[in-house]
Amino acid sequence: MIDFTHLIGNLHFRFITLIRLTLEENKLDEINSSQVMVLLAIEEREVKSSELVSRGFYQYGIYKLVDHGYLTWNPNLHDRRSGFFKITSKGLRVVKLFQQLFREQKERVEKSITNEEFSRLVTVLGQIDSFYVEQTNHPRPMMENR
């Protein structure tokens, strides 16, 4: 089990590093990898602030995305503490950049393993994710709930 957890930790680290390097390469120094994940989770939907926070995204990072023009904030007329976030054209450019990067990465991985192996890998990772969801009672990230 230690090898497995070590591998998952390494994959997460390398994934975050890939995001950080892509941000640097594209001179996107206003945002970080966690904020990229927020943008990818929202895409073109309008999302309640409470939904983002319940998914583990920190309010500070979300509001920094508003400050830098990646998201808009539409407060609830009756309770200004709640409201909706929506992505801007600036934020959508970042989403499209990373969607393209992830497509290219997937294509490169698929060249080194068969489609069957890749499908099985995705299935097994989904089963492991379900196991940890049950263990922690923590919902899946928004990108998986569509």
C-alpha positions as CSV (number, residue, x, y, z in Angstrom):
1,M,0.0,0.0,0.0
2,I,2.9,2.4,0.7
3,D,4.1,2.0,-3.0
4,F,0.6,2.8,-4.1
5,T,0.2,5.9,-1.9
6,H,3.7,7.1,-2.9
7,L,2.8,6.7,-6.6
8,I,-0.4,8.7,-6.1
9,G,1.5,11.4,-4.3
10,N,4.1,11.6,-7.1
11,L,1.4,11.8,-9.8
12,H,-0.3,14.6,-7.9
13,F,3.0,16.5,-7.5
14,R,3.9,16.0,-11.2
15,F,0.4,17.1,-12.3
16,I,0.6,20.3,-10.2
17,T,4.1,20.9,-11.5
18,L,2.9,20.6,-15.1
19,I,0.2,23.3,-14.3
20,R,2.8,25.6,-12.6
21,L,5.2,25.3,-15.5
22,T,2.5,25.9,-18.1
23,L,1.4,29.0,-16.1
24,E,5.0,30.3,-16.1
25,E,5.5,29.5,-19.8
26,N,2.4,31.5,-20.7
27,K,3.3,34.4,-18.3
28,L,0.2,33.8,-16.2
29,D,1.8,34.9,-12.9
30,E,-1.5,36.2,-11.3
31,I,-2.9,32.7,-10.7
32,N,-1.7,29.4,-9.3
33,S,-2.4,25.7,-9.9
34,S,-5.3,25.6,-7.4
35,Q,-6.9,28.6,-9.1
36,V,-6.6,26.8,-12.4
37,M,-8.5,23.9,-11.0
38,V,-11.2,26.3,-9.9
39,L,-11.5,27.7,-13.4
40,L,-11.5,24.1,-14.9
41,A,-14.3,23.2,-12.4
42,I,-16.5,26.1,-13.4
43,E,-15.9,26.3,-17.1
44,E,-18.9,28.1,-18.6
45,R,-21.4,27.4,-15.8
46,E,-22.6,29.7,-13.2
47,V,-21.6,28.2,-9.8
48,K,-22.8,29.0,-6.3
49,S,-20.1,30.2,-3.9
50,S,-21.1,27.6,-1.4
51,E,-20.6,24.8,-4.0
52,L,-17.0,25.8,-4.6
53,V,-16.2,26.1,-0.9
54,S,-17.9,22.7,-0.2
55,R,-15.7,21.2,-2.9
56,G,-12.6,22.3,-1.0
57,F,-11.7,25.4,-2.9
58,Y,-10.6,28.3,-0.6
59,Q,-12.5,31.5,-0.7
60,Y,-9.3,33.6,-0.7
61,G,-8.1,32.0,-4.0
62,I,-11.6,32.3,-5.6
63,Y,-11.9,36.0,-4.8
64,K,-8.4,36.6,-6.1
65,L,-9.7,35.2,-9.4
66,V,-12.4,37.9,-9.3
67,D,-9.8,40.6,-8.4
68,H,-7.7,39.6,-11.4
69,G,-10.6,39.4,-13.9
70,Y,-10.9,35.6,-14.4
71,L,-14.3,35.3,-12.7
72,T,-17.2,37.6,-12.0
73,W,-19.1,37.6,-8.7
74,N,-22.9,38.1,-8.7
75,P,-24.1,38.4,-5.1
76,N,-27.5,37.3,-4.1
77,L,-29.8,40.3,-3.7
78,H,-31.2,39.0,-0.4
79,D,-28.0,37.7,1.2
80,R,-24.8,39.4,-0.1
81,R,-22.6,36.7,1.5
82,S,-23.9,34.2,-1.1
83,G,-24.1,34.4,-4.8
84,F,-22.7,33.0,-8.1
85,F,-19.4,33.0,-9.8
86,K,-19.1,33.0,-13.6
87,I,-16.0,32.7,-15.7
88,T,-14.9,35.7,-17.9
89,S,-13.4,35.6,-21.3
90,K,-10.0,35.9,-19.6
91,G,-10.7,32.9,-17.4
92,L,-12.1,31.0,-20.4
93,R,-8.8,31.5,-22.3
94,V,-7.0,29.8,-19.3
95,V,-9.5,26.9,-19.4
96,K,-9.0,26.4,-23.1
97,L,-5.2,26.5,-22.7
98,F,-5.3,23.7,-20.1
99,Q,-8.0,21.7,-21.8
100,Q,-5.7,21.6,-24.9
101,L,-2.7,20.7,-22.8
102,F,-4.6,17.8,-21.1
103,R,-5.8,16.6,-24.5
104,E,-2.3,16.5,-25.8
105,Q,-1.1,14.7,-22.7
106,K,-3.8,12.1,-23.0
107,E,-2.9,11.5,-26.7
108,R,0.8,11.0,-25.7
109,V,-0.2,8.6,-22.9
110,E,-2.4,6.7,-25.3
111,K,0.5,6.2,-27.6
112,S,2.4,4.3,-24.9
113,I,-0.4,2.1,-23.7
114,T,-3.3,0.4,-25.5
115,N,-6.9,1.8,-25.4
116,E,-7.9,-1.2,-23.3
117,E,-5.2,-0.5,-20.8
118,F,-6.0,3.2,-20.6
119,S,-9.8,2.4,-20.2
120,R,-9.0,-0.1,-17.5
121,L,-6.7,2.4,-15.7
122,V,-9.4,5.0,-15.7
123,T,-11.9,2.4,-14.3
124,V,-9.6,1.3,-11.6
125,L,-8.7,4.9,-10.6
126,G,-12.4,5.6,-10.4
127,Q,-12.9,2.6,-8.1
128,I,-10.1,3.8,-5.9
129,D,-11.6,7.3,-5.8
130,S,-14.9,5.8,-4.8
131,F,-13.2,3.9,-2.0
132,Y,-11.7,7.1,-0.6
133,V,-15.0,9.0,-1.1
134,E,-16.6,6.4,1.2
135,Q,-13.7,6.6,3.7
136,T,-13.8,10.4,4.0
137,N,-17.5,11.2,3.2
138,H,-16.1,14.0,1.0
139,P,-17.8,14.6,-2.3
140,R,-16.0,14.2,-5.6
141,P,-14.6,17.3,-7.3
142,M,-17.0,19.2,-9.4
143,M,-15.3,18.1,-12.7
144,E,-16.5,14.6,-12.0
145,N,-20.1,15.5,-11.2
146,R,-21.1,16.5,-14.7
